[in-house]
Amino acid sequence: MTGGTAGTSAVGGSGGTGTGGTGGTPQGTKVSFACTQFLGPNVTGEWFAAGFEKLVDGAKYEVKAPHHSFVEDWANPNHDVWRESACQGTYSGCETKSRCSGNVAQDRIVFVTQTGDYLGTAQSKWESEIERAITTFKAKYPGLKHIELMTFIRSPSGQNCGNETTISPNLDKAHQALAARSNGFITVAPTFRVPNCGAFAGVPHLSDAGNKTMGDIIGKHYGAP
C-alpha cells in the first residue's frame, strides 16, 4: 500500500502530536530507509494494523510485537520474543507481520520501550537495558543504520487515563541521553498522545477507534514528505 514518502523520516524533527528527539543528524534532515521494523509490546502491533500502513509505503514497514515483551527480553538474543514460529504462552504473537517486500533487510528499528516497573525504574537502569537491547539488534540486523526510541501512546497532556498511560520522566531522559551520545545513530520519536481518555480500552490498549485514530496520526508522521 502506498501513501506519503515511503521509508523516509525527519530524523530529530517534529511530527505527530509532539516533538522528536536529539541526535547527531541535523533537525529536519530526511533519511531514506529500505525497511523499517516497529518492535515492541503487542499494543504496538494493534495500532500498526489499524490503518498505519495506509499512510506509508507498506512495502517498507513491518512490525514484530509479541505480547508482554519488555526491553530486557529484547536484550536477550535467545529469548522467545525473537522466535518467528511456535509462539505461545506469555510471549504469543512474536511473528513478524506485514513483512517488507522482497525480503529486504531491516535498516531501521523503531523500538517501543517498556518494562514491568515502568514508573519506578531509574534513568540509569533504563539506559543500560536499552543499550543491551541495541547490542542485540546490531547482532540480529547487520544492515541496521538507525534506531528510533518510542514510548507507549500517552494520555493527553496533563491528564492520567490510568495504568500505563503516563510515562516516567526517567524514561524520557534516558531516551534523550542515549540519543545525545549516539552521533545520530539513535533518535527519539515524537510524543504521541490520544485526543482523550476515551480512546483507551483496558489500558494501555486502545479501543478499535483509538487504534484507528493513532494509526492514522503515527502513519501521517512516518509517511510525511
C-alpha positions, 0 to 999 in steps of 0.5 A, spaced: 500 500 500 502 506 498 501 513 501 506 519 503 514 518 502 515 511 503 521 509 508 523 516 509 523 520 516 525 527 519 530 524 523 530 529 530 524 533 527 517 534 529 511 530 527 505 527 530 502 530 536 509 532 539 516 533 538 522 528 536 528 527 539 536 529 539 541 526 535 547 527 531 543 528 524 541 535 523 533 537 525 529 536 519 534 532 515 530 526 511 533 519 511 531 514 506 530 507 509 529 500 505 525 497 511 523 499 517 521 494 523 516 497 529 518 492 535 515 492 541 509 490 546 503 487 542 499 494 543 504 496 538 502 491 533 494 493 534 495 500 532 500 498 526 494 494 523 489 499 524 490 503 518 498 505 519 500 502 513 495 506 509 499 512 510 506 509 508 509 505 503 507 498 506 512 495 502 517 498 507 514 497 514 513 491 518 512 490 525 514 484 530 510 485 537 509 479 541 505 480 547 508 482 554 515 483 551 519 488 555 526 491 553 530 486 557 527 480 553 529 484 547 536 484 550 536 477 550 538 474 543 535 467 545 529 469 548 522 467 545 520 474 543 525 473 537 522 466 535 518 467 528 514 460 529 511 456 535 509 462 539 505 461 545 504 462 552 506 469 555 510 471 549 504 469 543 504 473 537 512 474 536 511 473 528 513 478 524 507 481 520 506 485 514 513 483 512 517 488 507 517 486 500 522 482 497 525 480 503 529 486 504 533 487 510 531 491 516 535 498 516 531 501 521 528 499 528 523 503 531 523 500 538 517 501 543 520 501 550 517 498 556 518 494 562 514 491 568 516 497 573 515 502 568 514 508 573 519 506 578 525 504 574 531 509 574 534 513 568 540 509 569 537 502 569 533 504 563 539 506 559 543 500 560 537 495 558 536 499 552 543 499 550 543 491 551 537 491 547 541 495 541 547 490 542 542 485 540 539 488 534 546 490 531 547 482 532 540 480 529 540 486 523 547 487 520 544 492 515 541 496 521 543 504 520 538 507 525 534 506 531 528 510 533 526 510 541 518 510 542 514 510 548 507 507 549 501 512 546 500 517 552 494 520 555 493 527 553 497 532 556 496 533 563 491 528 564 492 520 567 487 515 563 490 510 568 495 504 568 500 505 563 498 511 560 503 516 563 510 515 562 516 516 567 520 522 566 526 517 567 524 514 561 524 520 557 531 522 559 534 516 558 531 516 551 534 523 550 541 521 553 542 515 549 540 519 543 545 525 545 551 520 545 549 516 539 552 521 533 545 520 530 545 513 530 539 513 535 533 518 535 527 519 539 520 519 536 515 524 537 510 524 543 504 521 541 498 522 545 490 520 544 485 526 543 482 523 550 481 518 555 476 515 551 480 512 546 483 507 551 480 500 552 483 496 558 489 500 558 494 501 555 490 498 549 486 502 545 479 501 543 478 499 535 477 507 534 483 509 538 487 504 534 484 507 528 485 514 530 493 513 532 494 509 526 492 514 522 496 520 526 503 515 527 502 513 519 501 521 517 508 522 521 512 516 518 509 517 511 510 525 511 514 528 505 
